[in-house]
Amino acid sequence: MKRVPLRQLLLCTASSSTFSSIRSSSAFVSTTSRGNLPTTSHQIHSSTKIMASNKNLVVDPFCFRQFNEHDSSAGYQGTVFNVSIEKFEQVVNERFDSSNLQDGYAPFCKHIFIENDFTDARVCVLPITKENEHCLRSKYEARNGKELPILSRYFDKELLLKGKDESEVFPVAKYLDLILYSREQIIKENAAMGKEAATTEEGEAETAPWGIVSIKAQDIPKELPMTPITAMRNALGKDHGGSGVPIDREKYMEAHEYWKDHATVT
């Protein structure tokens, strides 16, 4: 996927698959999390507090829409967590290991996968079958006023759930894919979009090396291909909500092979 620019990814948006890529690929299924911390070996003690200066990962403002504590989550159709950003950052920083970083679509983009044993987030991508293809819909959309609208395909969640319980259609995800952008890239994209630089609670400039620009709930510990339309938007450049990374034909065709048989849920 891609911030793509911090703003694509993911229409899980995943349809997208990364910010712009990711941020653009983000139309995930609306879900909630239990909000409790894990009780396994990863358990976080209430006395533990990670100061901003010691964090490797912070939730970027572009990703605030995925947390129920922010008003922007009200209109977001992707995965929304009830767990607070503070608790989420605490868990992921406790589990962070730089050796587990995986390359993303560009040098500034990385992925890290963690076991989803502390939220109720459900998968937001389903295979297209004869039984559910009638629930597919399409629309033009932009995630903010500066992005160019793109045509996306998705499953209508209400149609999928008609007469069914959510657990029958959407299993709880086994993993969370944290899509990360480097601090340098985030600063560049914010400047291009006319946005203020991210700051800590103390009002100081954020220095954490990685910003979480999108979170995808899924069943495999590896990156899902970015949606083809997200790759196209990324290629448009930062001024249009992309990352400026040109299309890689081979990766584009790999993405096509996956997304022709799958769709995100909205």
ABEGO torsion letter per residue (X at the ends): XBABBBABEGBAAAABGEBAAAAAABBBBBBBBAGBBBABAABBBAABBBBAAABABBBBAAAAAABAABAAAAABABBBBABBAAAAAAAAAAABBAAABBBBABAABBBBBBBBAABABBBABBBBBAAAAAABBBBBBBABAABBBBBBBBBBAAAAABGBBAAAABBBBABBBBBBBBAAAAAAAAAAAGBBBBBBAAGBBBABABBBABBBBBABABBBBBBAAAAAAAAAEAAAGBAGBBBBAAAAAAAAAAAAABBBBX
